[in-house]
Amino acid sequence: MSGRRLYLDACPGERRGVVTLDDLPERLFIERDGAEAAAALGSRWRGRVASIARDATLAYVELGTGPAGALKLAGRAAALAEGAVIEVEVAAEARGDKGPLLAMLGPAAGAVGLLQPAPTLEARLTAAAPGEEILRGEAAREAAEEAQDAALAVAHRLKGGVTLTIEPTRALVAIDVDRDPQAGASAKAVLDANLRAIRHAARLLRLKALGGTVVIDLIGFPREDGLIRAEARRAFEPDGPGVTVLPVSRLGLLQLAKPHRERPVRDLLHDPDGRPSARTIAQQLVRDLERQGRADPGARLVAACAPQVAAALRPLVAALGPRFQVREALGSGREDADIRPA
């Protein structure tokens, strides 16, 4: 099986959309019930210019929720003044401590707030593979679990003995390419491994929703700059305009830039301290309860977990029915949870 396939997994409180490329996860979209309104990619807002940094040629625009967005002072936005009310579209979602990047649509009047929501999860999936059927059910659950695990992983072992280690920093995304010593050492084998690594690096960066400056430390000191750059341009073509690929350096580094568009998956699922959020753990527990409930239709099950997780889990479990319960386990760590007979 090759090409792209689409999956949509749903459980109480959350839907996850997955795009696979040649049966490997390429994109992961997560939509949660009850989440605070956020400036999602493609949504349109009425905002108010809160401040202007002329030296940085940026205007900061309040949207009525979340951090202020940044708007480049160019074109129609060049003459903006503080207090102006404008209509904007989100061109890139917030990440870390940085607010969303905005594109100006025109002047506006009225209270700040959301004017048009972002495209639906189904629309985002269809845009990735037009005409492809969206698969649901158990196949979608398996695809979403695999995609989420891969999106949060650091090391990725590929066929042919190649391993990619992907580590985002504040300044850039560093990707290290390693190869098993037993693999062939011929120039062709090394080139093939580097080209394969570039293809998978592009896929994994889309999966993790990472952008900005990317530095790929290739195997050895490749001299096939033309072939490598051509492969990189093909691999990153789905990321749309704005991708820049530089020549391979004498140190064997391939440097490129790709636009930030979506909030990184790790930011969505983890708290600022790097641990899975209480909501993320609760969503995994409700999926585990669903699975065990299907395996034993007559069982009454209880999830024992830390108080913060229990608070997030209760409304989700309520949707499963009365044979599922939540119990606080005082003194337990956030990730210490157990499902047992009630």
Secondary structure, DSSP 4 states (H G I P E B T S, - for coil): --SEEEEEEEETTEEEEEEEETTEEEEEEEEETTPPP---TT-EEEEEEEEEEGGGTEEEEE-SSSSPEEEE--GGGTT--TT-EEEEEEEE--BTTB--EEEEEEE--S--EEEEPPPPHHHHHHHHSTTPPEE-THHHHHHHHHHHHHHH-SEEE-TTSEEEEEEE-SS-EEEEEEE-TTS--SHHHHHHHHHHHHHHHHHHHHHHT--EEEEEE-SS----HHHHHHHHHHHTGGG-TT-EEPPPPTTSEEEEEE---S--HHHHHB-TTSSBPHHHHHHHHHHHHHHHHHHSTT--EEEEE-HHHHHHHHHHHHTT-TTEEEEE-TT--TT--EEEE-
